Amino acid sequence: MKITDVMTQDAVCIRPDATIQEAAGQMKKLDVGALPVCDNDRLAGMITDRDITIRSVAEGHDPRSDRVRDVMTPELVYVFEDQDANEAARLMRQKQIRRLPVLNREKRLVGIISLGDLAVETQNEQLAGATLEAISEPGRPNR
């Protein structure tokens, strides 16, 4: 099964110069925990509710003035829409992440694929279970 068959289409981007408050508001409106960050129609990173909490709020920063670029995760991990869904699951396991931006071959954002998408759309319980298990492994011993 191809990623395009299981992904969530029409992903909404946030700009790197948007405020943290704007990002949080967009997450609330869309009922999501992560947003792709796009600069001039190109993927520049991802921002999650955890990024906001740990990198901004916990550090005492002002979400009305801090910018998305200051707390986003700039390391890009993504898949292409024409790849097999198993590749998305492999990357999620390897990188211990629950969602990946999906690009077309022109490297334009076309969607997001989440662990939930893999579980529901592929109906492959073994794939989803193995992926969740690997994602949930502690990153550090004695955690």
N, C-alpha and C positions, 0 to 999 in steps of 0.2 A: 504494500500500500504506500502510495506517495504522500509526502508531507502536505502537499496542496489539498489532499482529500480529507485530512484530519485537523488542519490548523484552523485557528480563528482568524477570519479575514478582517480587513479594514482596521488594522491596528492604528490607534491614535498616538501620535508623537507629541512630545513636549520639547520646546527649544532649550538649548543649554543656558540661555540668558533669562529664562523664566525663573520666578522665585520658587523657593521650596514650598511656600504656601500655595502657589498656583498648582504645583505638581500634586500636592496632597489633595487639593480640591478636585483636580481632574481624576485622581484615583478614586475619591469618594463618589463622584458623579458616575464614573464608569463601573464602580464596584470591582476594582482590580487592585492588586498589590504591587504592580510593576508597570512602568511605562518605558517604551523606547525613547531615546533622546536623539533627535534629528537636527542636523545643522545643514541648511541649504539642500534639503531633500536627500541627505545622506545620513546613515546611521552613525552616531557618534558615541553611543553608550547606552546604558540602561540605568534607570533609577527605581529603587524599590522602597516600599514602606520601611523596610529595615535600614536602608541607607539613610533615610530621613531621620529615623529614630536614633541610630547609633552615631552617625557622622555629623548631625546637625543639632538635634534637640538635646542629646546627652552631653554634648560639648558646650551647651549654653548659647548656641548661635540663634540669631533672630530669623525665623522662617519667612518673615516679611521682606527681609533684605538679602539674605543668603541666596545664592543662585544654584540652580540645578547642577551646573558644571562643577561646583565646589564639592558636591557629595555623590555624584553619579559614579557608577563603575564604568571606567573608560575601556577596559579590556573587552574586546568584542568577541563573543562566541555566538555564532549564528549557523543556520543551515539554509540551503537553497530549496525552494519549493518543489523542485523536480527530484529531490533525493528521496530515498526510501525512509519511511517512518522509523525503521530500526536504527538508522544513523542518528536521528534526533535522540532516541532513547540512549544510545551509546554515549553521545556527548553529554547528556544530562547525568548519566552515571559517572563518567570520567571527571566532569567538572563540578559535580554535586550541585546542580542547579535545577530548578523546577520549570523554567520556561526559557524559550529561545526565540529570538527574532527570526523571522523567515524572510529571505530576500529572493528576488528574481535574479536571473543571470546578469542583469545590468546593475546589480547591487542596490536595487531600490526595495524598500520595505514593503512587503505585501501581506504580512500577517505575523501572528505569534503562535507558537505551539507550546502547550503546557503539558505537564504530567497528566492532568485531568483529560486533556484532549486525547492523549495516547490511550488512557484507560477506557474512556467512553467510546471513542470513534473506532479504534482498532478492534475492540472487544477481545483483546488478547490479554487475559489476566496475568499470564506468566510474564509477559513483557513489562506490563505496568508494575507488577509486584517486584520484579528484579530491579527495575529502575528506581522505585521508591526505596527499596532496601539500601541500594548503593548511595542514593542521595542523602539518606538519613544517617549514614555512618558518621560517627563523630570525627571531626577534622583533627582533633588533638586527643591524645590518650588522657584518661582519667577526667573526662569532661562530665 
